[in-house]
Amino acid sequence: MSAALQDGFVLKRAVFQSCLELYPMSEWNVLMAKINKLNRFKKKNNDFIRRFTAGVKIVEVDSAGRLLIPKDLVGFSGISKEVVLASAVNIVEIWDKEKYEQAIDDAASDFADLAEEVMGQEDEGDGIS
């Protein structure tokens, strides 16, 4: 974790939810390497890159261990009072607590079907790559 603290983080709007995504710089660089391979002479690629990187901010942890969330990203995420930090494999999602609880509640009824579809392949060879 100390390497990530030294290198800094990238904070951005999430694609599918009204939360924020916090990427350690090393993870962001891996993702940008993939995005940089897209052909920018295809309109959909260019539009995706523009929207995906909209509002991206480089942030650092201060001496007290805090991250300052810029006002435009606070507005996007609707963070008002309490915050939830949720692990999302290699990144951290930052949510307004009420919005996070609502998103979890909304997805609860479909989660068993989703889990089976995503993770329930019979053979390991058919699984996630």
C-alpha positions as MATLAB code, in Angstrom:
seq = 'MSAALQDGFVLKRAVFQSCLELYPMSEWNVLMAKINKLNRFKKKNNDFIRRFTAGVKIVEVDSAGRLLIPKDLVGFSGISKEVVLASAVNIVEIWDKEKYEQAIDDAASDFADLAEEVMGQEDEGDGIS';
ca = [
       0.000    0.000    0.000;
       2.889    2.382    0.625;
       3.848    2.319   -3.072;
       0.287    3.302   -3.994;
       0.350    6.109   -1.451;
       3.581    7.449   -2.946;
       2.439    7.149   -6.563;
      -0.957    8.727   -5.992;
      -4.378    7.841   -7.311;
      -6.775    8.675  -10.087;
     -10.338    9.534   -9.134;
     -13.087    9.416  -11.746;
     -16.793    9.065  -12.345;
     -18.043    5.496  -12.496;
     -19.461    4.267  -15.793;
     -22.551    2.419  -14.562;
     -23.388    3.990  -11.182;
     -23.403    7.421   -9.565;
     -20.308    6.721   -7.508;
     -16.616    7.454   -7.879;
     -13.787    5.071   -8.726;
     -10.401    5.394   -7.066;
      -7.564    3.783   -9.032;
      -4.049    3.316   -7.698;
      -1.785    4.908  -10.311;
      -0.391    1.491  -11.299;
      -3.917    0.202  -12.090;
      -4.775    3.383  -13.963;
      -1.654    3.024  -16.118;
      -2.636   -0.557  -17.046;
      -6.115    0.613  -18.005;
      -4.790    3.565  -20.010;
      -2.444    1.246  -21.917;
      -5.536   -0.695  -23.067;
      -7.458    2.451  -23.923;
      -4.497    3.886  -25.835;
      -4.721    0.913  -28.210;
      -8.167    2.020  -29.391;
      -8.329    3.526  -32.866;
      -9.242    7.183  -32.317;
     -10.344    7.493  -35.954;
     -13.444    5.454  -35.053;
     -16.061    7.821  -33.686;
     -17.383    5.407  -31.054;
     -13.864    4.878  -29.695;
     -13.218    8.598  -29.575;
     -16.574    9.236  -27.879;
     -15.875    6.474  -25.346;
     -12.427    7.838  -24.484;
     -13.812   11.342  -24.004;
     -16.667   10.181  -21.767;
     -14.555    7.664  -19.838;
     -11.908   10.221  -18.952;
     -14.318   13.109  -18.265;
     -13.660   14.573  -14.853;
     -10.565   12.476  -14.168;
      -8.502   13.898  -11.325;
      -5.094   12.895   -9.989;
      -5.296   12.898   -6.201;
      -2.849   12.281   -3.399;
      -3.272   11.330    0.223;
      -2.378   14.213    2.532;
      -0.201   13.930    5.645;
      -3.300   13.084    7.724;
      -4.228   10.201    5.355;
      -7.117   12.025    3.682;
      -8.124   12.345    0.027;
      -9.705   15.571   -1.134;
     -12.624   14.858   -3.470;
     -13.057   17.739   -5.944;
     -16.454   19.493   -5.847;
     -17.467   18.438   -9.366;
     -17.006   14.775   -8.442;
     -18.850   15.264   -5.139;
     -21.720   16.680   -7.197;
     -21.680   13.779   -9.652;
     -21.696   11.160   -6.891;
     -24.217   12.940   -4.690;
     -22.022   12.499   -1.644;
     -23.717   14.450    1.109;
     -22.796   13.280    4.585;
     -21.689    9.689    5.103;
     -19.378    7.886    2.679;
     -18.920    4.198    1.888;
     -15.650    2.847    0.504;
     -16.357   -0.406   -1.320;
     -13.708   -2.732   -2.683;
     -14.168   -3.472   -6.378;
     -11.290   -5.932   -6.920;
      -8.433   -3.636   -8.019;
     -10.087   -0.278   -7.344;
     -12.163    1.346   -4.594;
     -15.647    2.696   -5.183;
     -16.601    5.794   -3.204;
     -20.335    6.146   -2.570;
     -22.796    8.325   -0.764;
     -23.983    5.912    1.964;
     -27.686    6.163    1.113;
     -27.050    5.664   -2.623;
     -24.814    2.660   -1.901;
     -27.425    0.994    0.291;
     -30.101    1.652   -2.340;
     -27.920    0.179   -5.113;
     -27.271   -2.945   -3.019;
     -30.976   -3.281   -2.186;
     -31.984   -2.807   -5.837;
     -29.584   -5.521   -6.988;
     -30.322   -8.018   -4.184;
     -33.208   -9.781   -5.911;
     -31.242  -10.344   -9.119;
     -27.924  -11.246   -7.496;
     -28.388  -15.028   -7.432;
     -29.125  -15.103  -11.168;
     -26.261  -12.718  -11.878;
     -23.821  -14.768   -9.790;
     -24.804  -17.947  -11.607;
     -24.476  -16.316  -15.027;
     -21.117  -14.664  -14.320;
     -19.410  -17.199  -12.054;
     -21.351  -20.452  -12.469;
     -19.687  -21.992  -15.509;
     -19.274  -25.764  -15.266;
     -15.634  -25.906  -16.304;
     -12.802  -23.627  -15.279;
     -11.851  -23.335  -18.943;
     -15.196  -21.670  -19.649;
     -14.808  -19.180  -16.822;
     -13.636  -15.620  -16.631;
     -10.434  -14.817  -18.464;
];
